[in-house]
Amino acid sequence: MLKYLTINTTAEWICFIIACICLTRDKSPVWKGMILFLLITCLSETLGIYIKGQYLADPENVRPNVWVYNILLIFQAGFISAMFASLFKVHLKSGPVILIGLALLSILYITEQIEHGIFKKHATTTIVMSVLFIVYSYYYFYLLLKDQRDINLAYDPGFWWVAGILFFYFGSIITNLYYEKIRDFVASPTPYLRYIFYVLNVLLYGCWSYSFILRKWPTTR
C-alpha cells in the first residue's frame, strides 16, 4: 500500500481532502467541481502506479501506463479551462477565448490519437495545453493589476489557484526544454528531473489547498 503514497500522490490526496472540507458547500459549481477533478487525478495517479508495476513485472504482456495520463489530459483541459473561464468572467467575457483554446486542444488530441494511438504520450497536446495555461495565468494577473478594487492578493483564492497553475506548467515547460541541455552535464538526469517535478507538484497542490481554505474562510487582513 505504501508504494502508492509517493510525494506526488500524497500532495494530491491531501489537496483532495482539503477540497472536500472547504468546497463541498461552495456556491460556485466550478470551484465545487475541483473536488471531482482532484478525485479523478488521485485515482488516475494511483492507477498509473499500479500499471507501471505490472508493466515492469511483465513488459511483454502489459502496456505502459501512458494511456492513463492521456485520458487524464482530457479532464485537465476541461476542468482547468472552466476555472479560468470562471475567474476571467469577473473582468471580461472570456467564453470565446476559452472555447477557442479547447477547440485547438481537441483538434491536437484527436490528431495525435489518430497518428499514434492512446499508448503513446500526446506530447504536442500536452505542450500546447501548458502554454495556453501559462498565457491564461499571465493574463489573469494582468487583469488583477488593472482591477480598480482593493484586492489583498495574499488572501485572494483566485490569485493562489492561478499561482499554482503558473508554478507547475511554467516549471514543466522549462524543465522539458532544458532536458537535453541537462544531459550534457549530468550522465543520468532522470532522478534530478523527478525531484524537480516533486517540487512543482507540491507547489501546485500547496497553492490550490491554500486557495480552497481562503475560499472557505475568506479574510481581508
Short mmCIF file of the C-alpha atoms (twelve columns), coordinates in Angstrom:
data_MODEL
# 
_entry.id   MODEL 
# 
loop_
_atom_site.group_PDB 
_atom_site.id 
_atom_site.type_symbol 
_atom_site.label_atom_id 
_atom_site.label_alt_id 
_atom_site.label_comp_id 
_atom_site.label_asym_id 
_atom_site.label_seq_id 
_atom_site.Cartn_x 
_atom_site.Cartn_y 
_atom_site.Cartn_z 
_atom_site.pdbx_PDB_model_num 
ATOM 1   C CA . MET A 1   0.000   0.000  0.000   1 
ATOM 2   C CA . LEU A 2   2.850   2.382  0.817   1 
ATOM 3   C CA . LYS A 3   4.111   2.173  -2.755  1 
ATOM 4   C CA . TYR A 4   1.069   4.216  -3.806  1 
ATOM 5   C CA . LEU A 5   1.934   7.035  -1.371  1 
ATOM 6   C CA . THR A 6   4.572   8.901  -3.313  1 
ATOM 7   C CA . ILE A 7   5.330   12.586 -2.802  1 
ATOM 8   C CA . ASN A 8   3.024   13.393 -5.720  1 
ATOM 9   C CA . THR A 9   0.086   11.242 -4.654  1 
ATOM 10  C CA . THR A 10  0.385   12.356 -1.025  1 
ATOM 11  C CA . ALA A 11  0.201   16.020 -2.088  1 
ATOM 12  C CA . GLU A 12  -2.767  15.231 -4.354  1 
ATOM 13  C CA . TRP A 13  -4.739  13.288 -1.725  1 
ATOM 14  C CA . ILE A 14  -4.130  15.971 0.919   1 
ATOM 15  C CA . CYS A 15  -5.339  18.615 -1.545  1 
ATOM 16  C CA . PHE A 16  -8.404  16.471 -2.311  1 
ATOM 17  C CA . ILE A 17  -9.244  16.133 1.389   1 
ATOM 18  C CA . ILE A 18  -8.884  19.895 1.887   1 
ATOM 19  C CA . ALA A 19  -11.106 20.474 -1.161  1 
ATOM 20  C CA . CYS A 20  -13.773 18.184 0.325   1 
ATOM 21  C CA . ILE A 21  -13.665 20.112 3.595   1 
ATOM 22  C CA . CYS A 22  -13.653 23.565 2.041   1 
ATOM 23  C CA . LEU A 23  -15.625 23.323 -1.210  1 
ATOM 24  C CA . THR A 24  -18.469 20.862 -0.581  1 
ATOM 25  C CA . ARG A 25  -20.893 23.701 0.135   1 
ATOM 26  C CA . ASP A 26  -19.339 26.262 -2.196  1 
ATOM 27  C CA . LYS A 27  -21.935 28.157 -4.230  1 
ATOM 28  C CA . SER A 28  -19.805 28.084 -7.390  1 
ATOM 29  C CA . PRO A 29  -20.219 24.871 -9.446  1 
ATOM 30  C CA . VAL A 30  -16.725 25.404 -10.883 1 
ATOM 31  C CA . TRP A 31  -14.988 25.614 -7.516  1 
ATOM 32  C CA . LYS A 32  -17.048 22.702 -6.214  1 
ATOM 33  C CA . GLY A 33  -16.090 20.802 -9.376  1 
ATOM 34  C CA . MET A 34  -12.472 20.859 -8.201  1 
ATOM 35  C CA . ILE A 35  -13.412 18.086 -5.769  1 
ATOM 36  C CA . LEU A 36  -14.348 15.793 -8.655  1 
ATOM 37  C CA . PHE A 37  -11.298 16.809 -10.679 1 
ATOM 38  C CA . LEU A 38  -8.929  16.100 -7.780  1 
ATOM 39  C CA . LEU A 39  -10.594 12.738 -7.147  1 
ATOM 40  C CA . ILE A 40  -10.103 11.806 -10.824 1 
ATOM 41  C CA . THR A 41  -6.486  12.973 -10.621 1 
ATOM 42  C CA . CYS A 42  -5.761  10.993 -7.452  1 
ATOM 43  C CA . LEU A 43  -7.338  7.803  -8.810  1 
ATOM 44  C CA . SER A 44  -5.506  8.212  -12.135 1 
ATOM 45  C CA . GLU A 45  -2.143  8.635  -10.408 1 
ATOM 46  C CA . THR A 46  -2.794  5.596  -8.226  1 
ATOM 47  C CA . LEU A 47  -3.856  3.540  -11.239 1 
ATOM 48  C CA . GLY A 48  -0.756  4.749  -13.078 1 
ATOM 49  C CA . ILE A 49  1.492   3.458  -10.298 1 
ATOM 50  C CA . TYR A 50  -0.287  0.096  -10.312 1 
ATOM 51  C CA . ILE A 51  0.003   -0.324 -14.092 1 
ATOM 52  C CA . LYS A 52  3.656   0.737  -14.018 1 
ATOM 53  C CA . GLY A 53  4.358   -2.042 -11.505 1 
ATOM 54  C CA . GLN A 54  2.551   -4.569 -13.698 1 
ATOM 55  C CA . TYR A 55  4.428   -3.379 -16.780 1 
ATOM 56  C CA . LEU A 56  7.842   -3.608 -15.102 1 
ATOM 57  C CA . ALA A 57  6.998   -7.124 -13.955 1 
ATOM 58  C CA . ASP A 58  5.778   -8.303 -17.381 1 
ATOM 59  C CA . PRO A 59  6.567   -5.774 -20.167 1 
ATOM 60  C CA . GLU A 60  5.730   -8.270 -22.909 1 
ATOM 61  C CA . ASN A 61  2.069   -8.584 -21.933 1 
ATOM 62  C CA . VAL A 62  1.259   -5.292 -20.166 1 
ATOM 63  C CA . ARG A 63  1.013   -1.893 -21.801 1 
ATOM 64  C CA . PRO A 64  2.843   1.060  -20.177 1 
ATOM 65  C CA . ASN A 65  0.714   3.491  -18.181 1 
ATOM 66  C CA . VAL A 66  0.897   6.378  -20.664 1 
ATOM 67  C CA . TRP A 67  -2.721  5.821  -21.700 1 
ATOM 68  C CA . VAL A 68  -3.906  6.717  -18.188 1 
ATOM 69  C CA . TYR A 69  -2.303  10.156 -18.429 1 
ATOM 70  C CA . ASN A 70  -3.575  10.666 -21.965 1 
ATOM 71  C CA . ILE A 71  -7.114  10.206 -20.650 1 
ATOM 72  C CA . LEU A 72  -6.377  12.414 -17.628 1 
ATOM 73  C CA . LEU A 73  -5.303  15.096 -20.115 1 
ATOM 74  C CA . ILE A 74  -8.949  15.476 -21.198 1 
ATOM 75  C CA . PHE A 75  -10.068 16.228 -17.634 1 
ATOM 76  C CA . GLN A 76  -7.158  18.604 -17.066 1 
ATOM 77  C CA . ALA A 77  -8.024  20.613 -20.158 1 
ATOM 78  C CA . GLY A 78  -11.736 20.705 -19.299 1 
ATOM 79  C CA . PHE A 79  -11.686 21.475 -15.576 1 
ATOM 80  C CA . ILE A 80  -8.782  23.937 -15.618 1 
ATOM 81  C CA . SER A 81  -10.206 25.795 -18.630 1 
ATOM 82  C CA . ALA A 82  -13.570 26.003 -16.852 1 
ATOM 83  C CA . MET A 83  -11.908 27.512 -13.783 1 
ATOM 84  C CA . PHE A 84  -10.075 30.108 -15.873 1 
ATOM 85  C CA . ALA A 85  -13.366 30.993 -17.576 1 
ATOM 86  C CA . SER A 86  -14.938 31.474 -14.140 1 
ATOM 87  C CA . LEU A 87  -12.079 33.677 -12.946 1 
ATOM 88  C CA . PHE A 88  -11.982 35.719 -16.150 1 
ATOM 89  C CA . LYS A 89  -15.706 36.453 -16.203 1 
ATOM 90  C CA . VAL A 90  -15.303 38.790 -13.224 1 
ATOM 91  C CA . HIS A 91  -13.283 41.073 -15.513 1 
ATOM 92  C CA . LEU A 92  -14.460 40.341 -19.066 1 
ATOM 93  C CA . LYS A 93  -16.400 37.972 -21.313 1 
ATOM 94  C CA . SER A 94  -13.911 35.179 -21.811 1 
ATOM 95  C CA . GLY A 95  -16.153 32.439 -23.214 1 
ATOM 96  C CA . PRO A 96  -14.955 32.675 -26.848 1 
ATOM 97  C CA . VAL A 97  -11.268 32.709 -25.843 1 
ATOM 98  C CA . ILE A 98  -11.615 29.619 -23.649 1 
ATOM 99  C CA . LEU A 99  -13.700 27.810 -26.281 1 
ATOM 100 C CA . ILE A 100 -11.086 28.532 -28.971 1 
ATOM 101 C CA . GLY A 101 -8.400  27.128 -26.680 1 
ATOM 102 C CA . LEU A 102 -10.444 23.995 -26.026 1 
ATOM 103 C CA . ALA A 103 -11.161 23.585 -29.736 1 
ATOM 104 C CA . LEU A 104 -7.435  23.779 -30.504 1 
ATOM 105 C CA . LEU A 105 -6.625  21.204 -27.841 1 
ATOM 106 C CA . SER A 106 -9.403  18.923 -29.122 1 
ATOM 107 C CA . ILE A 107 -8.029  19.043 -32.664 1 
ATOM 108 C CA . LEU A 108 -4.492  18.291 -31.476 1 
ATOM 109 C CA . TYR A 109 -5.678  15.478 -29.203 1 
ATOM 110 C CA . ILE A 110 -7.723  13.791 -31.930 1 
ATOM 111 C CA . THR A 111 -4.858  14.205 -34.420 1 
ATOM 112 C CA . GLU A 112 -2.353  12.552 -32.080 1 
ATOM 113 C CA . GLN A 113 -4.868  9.854  -31.218 1 
ATOM 114 C CA . ILE A 114 -5.222  9.007  -34.921 1 
ATOM 115 C CA . GLU A 115 -1.468  9.213  -35.583 1 
ATOM 116 C CA . HIS A 116 -0.122  7.014  -32.809 1 
ATOM 117 C CA . GLY A 117 -2.983  5.878  -30.571 1 
ATOM 118 C CA . ILE A 118 -3.519  6.155  -26.856 1 
ATOM 119 C CA . PHE A 119 -0.476  4.115  -25.798 1 
ATOM 120 C CA . LYS A 120 1.983   6.843  -26.789 1 
ATOM 121 C CA . LYS A 121 2.139   10.182 -24.997 1 
ATOM 122 C CA . HIS A 122 0.168   13.008 -26.610 1 
ATOM 123 C CA . ALA A 123 3.188   15.292 -26.299 1 
ATOM 124 C CA . THR A 124 2.062   18.089 -28.624 1 
ATOM 125 C CA . THR A 125 -1.319  18.405 -26.896 1 
ATOM 126 C CA . THR A 126 0.411   18.486 -23.503 1 
ATOM 127 C CA . ILE A 127 2.850   21.210 -24.546 1 
ATOM 128 C CA . VAL A 128 0.200   23.402 -26.190 1 
ATOM 129 C CA . MET A 129 -2.092  22.988 -23.178 1 
ATOM 130 C CA . SER A 130 0.755   24.020 -20.875 1 
ATOM 131 C CA . VAL A 131 1.469   27.109 -22.972 1 
ATOM 132 C CA . LEU A 132 -2.232  28.043 -23.017 1 
ATOM 133 C CA . PHE A 133 -2.464  27.783 -19.237 1 
ATOM 134 C CA . ILE A 134 0.664   29.893 -18.824 1 
ATOM 135 C CA . VAL A 135 -0.791  32.572 -21.098 1 
ATOM 136 C CA . TYR A 136 -4.114  32.434 -19.235 1 
ATOM 137 C CA . SER A 137 -2.246  32.821 -15.935 1 
ATOM 138 C CA . TYR A 138 -0.269  35.871 -17.038 1 
ATOM 139 C CA . TYR A 139 -3.394  37.428 -18.493 1 
ATOM 140 C CA . TYR A 140 -5.282  36.857 -15.251 1 
ATOM 141 C CA . PHE A 141 -2.503  38.597 -13.303 1 
ATOM 142 C CA . TYR A 142 -2.634  41.447 -15.812 1 
ATOM 143 C CA . LEU A 143 -6.379  41.782 -15.216 1 
ATOM 144 C CA . LEU A 144 -5.749  41.881 -11.464 1 
ATOM 145 C CA . LEU A 145 -3.251  44.711 -11.937 1 
ATOM 146 C CA . LYS A 146 -5.847  46.690 -13.896 1 
ATOM 147 C CA . ASP A 147 -8.624  45.979 -11.392 1 
ATOM 148 C CA . GLN A 148 -9.697  49.125 -9.542  1 
ATOM 149 C CA . ARG A 149 -10.843 47.181 -6.491  1 
ATOM 150 C CA . ASP A 150 -8.674  46.961 -3.383  1 
ATOM 151 C CA . ILE A 151 -7.647  43.289 -3.504  1 
ATOM 152 C CA . ASN A 152 -5.245  41.804 -0.977  1 
ATOM 153 C CA . LEU A 153 -3.559  39.157 -3.111  1 
ATOM 154 C CA . ALA A 154 -2.229  37.321 -0.067  1 
ATOM 155 C CA . TYR A 155 -5.810  36.349 0.760   1 
ATOM 156 C CA . ASP A 156 -7.333  36.085 -2.715  1 
ATOM 157 C CA . PRO A 157 -8.343  32.477 -3.631  1 
ATOM 158 C CA . GLY A 158 -8.234  33.074 -7.385  1 
ATOM 159 C CA . PHE A 159 -4.709  34.501 -7.219  1 
ATOM 160 C CA . TRP A 160 -3.354  31.470 -5.375  1 
ATOM 161 C CA . TRP A 161 -5.169  28.981 -7.587  1 
ATOM 162 C CA . VAL A 162 -3.646  30.602 -10.680 1 
ATOM 163 C CA . ALA A 163 -0.235  30.884 -8.984  1 
ATOM 164 C CA . GLY A 164 -0.224  27.106 -8.561  1 
ATOM 165 C CA . ILE A 165 -1.001  26.654 -12.256 1 
ATOM 166 C CA . LEU A 166 1.777   29.030 -13.274 1 
ATOM 167 C CA . PHE A 167 4.364   27.411 -10.988 1 
ATOM 168 C CA . PHE A 168 3.588   23.925 -12.293 1 
ATOM 169 C CA . TYR A 169 3.134   24.466 -16.025 1 
ATOM 170 C CA . PHE A 170 5.848   27.086 -16.455 1 
ATOM 171 C CA . GLY A 171 8.254   24.923 -14.465 1 
ATOM 172 C CA . SER A 172 7.293   21.860 -16.505 1 
ATOM 173 C CA . ILE A 173 7.870   23.632 -19.811 1 
ATOM 174 C CA . ILE A 174 11.275  24.982 -18.739 1 
ATOM 175 C CA . THR A 175 12.363  21.600 -17.362 1 
ATOM 176 C CA . ASN A 176 11.381  19.755 -20.546 1 
ATOM 177 C CA . LEU A 177 13.003  22.391 -22.775 1 
ATOM 178 C CA . TYR A 178 16.307  22.087 -20.953 1 
ATOM 179 C CA . TYR A 179 16.251  18.304 -20.625 1 
ATOM 180 C CA . GLU A 180 18.769  17.800 -23.426 1 
ATOM 181 C CA . LYS A 181 20.994  20.563 -22.029 1 
ATOM 182 C CA . ILE A 182 20.958  18.889 -18.623 1 
ATOM 183 C CA . ARG A 183 22.136  15.641 -20.226 1 
ATOM 184 C CA . ASP A 184 25.316  17.439 -21.356 1 
ATOM 185 C CA . PHE A 185 26.309  17.964 -17.713 1 
ATOM 186 C CA . VAL A 186 24.686  15.021 -15.922 1 
ATOM 187 C CA . ALA A 187 25.078  11.434 -17.121 1 
ATOM 188 C CA . SER A 188 21.657  10.362 -15.824 1 
ATOM 189 C CA . PRO A 189 19.413  13.413 -15.336 1 
ATOM 190 C CA . THR A 190 16.178  11.455 -14.761 1 
ATOM 191 C CA . PRO A 191 16.418  11.366 -10.914 1 
ATOM 192 C CA . TYR A 192 17.074  15.114 -10.812 1 
ATOM 193 C CA . LEU A 193 14.105  15.777 -13.079 1 
ATOM 194 C CA . ARG A 194 11.961  13.620 -10.822 1 
ATOM 195 C CA . TYR A 195 12.896  15.807 -7.847  1 
ATOM 196 C CA . ILE A 196 12.069  18.943 -9.830  1 
ATOM 197 C CA . PHE A 197 8.605   17.597 -10.627 1 
ATOM 198 C CA . TYR A 198 8.131   16.640 -6.979  1 
ATOM 199 C CA . VAL A 199 8.713   20.281 -6.070  1 
ATOM 200 C CA . LEU A 200 6.407   21.513 -8.843  1 
ATOM 201 C CA . ASN A 201 3.617   19.180 -7.734  1 
ATOM 202 C CA . VAL A 202 3.940   20.247 -4.097  1 
ATOM 203 C CA . LEU A 203 3.826   23.902 -5.170  1 
ATOM 204 C CA . LEU A 204 0.738   23.288 -7.319  1 
ATOM 205 C CA . TYR A 205 -1.271  21.414 -4.707  1 
ATOM 206 C CA . GLY A 206 0.011   23.603 -1.886  1 
ATOM 207 C CA . CYS A 207 -1.230  26.739 -3.651  1 
ATOM 208 C CA . TRP A 208 -4.522  25.072 -4.503  1 
ATOM 209 C CA . SER A 209 -5.037  23.909 -0.924  1 
ATOM 210 C CA . TYR A 210 -4.420  27.435 0.351   1 
ATOM 211 C CA . SER A 211 -6.858  28.841 -2.217  1 
ATOM 212 C CA . PHE A 212 -9.530  26.368 -1.077  1 
ATOM 213 C CA . ILE A 213 -9.007  27.396 2.552   1 
ATOM 214 C CA . LEU A 214 -9.349  31.073 1.599   1 
ATOM 215 C CA . ARG A 215 -12.469 30.213 -0.375  1 
ATOM 216 C CA . LYS A 216 -13.997 28.583 2.712   1 
ATOM 217 C CA . TRP A 217 -12.781 31.134 5.235   1 
ATOM 218 C CA . PRO A 218 -12.297 34.442 3.378   1 
ATOM 219 C CA . THR A 219 -10.326 37.196 5.055   1 
ATOM 220 C CA . THR A 220 -9.404  40.771 4.158   1 
ATOM 221 C CA . ARG A 221 -6.480  41.174 6.536   1 
# 
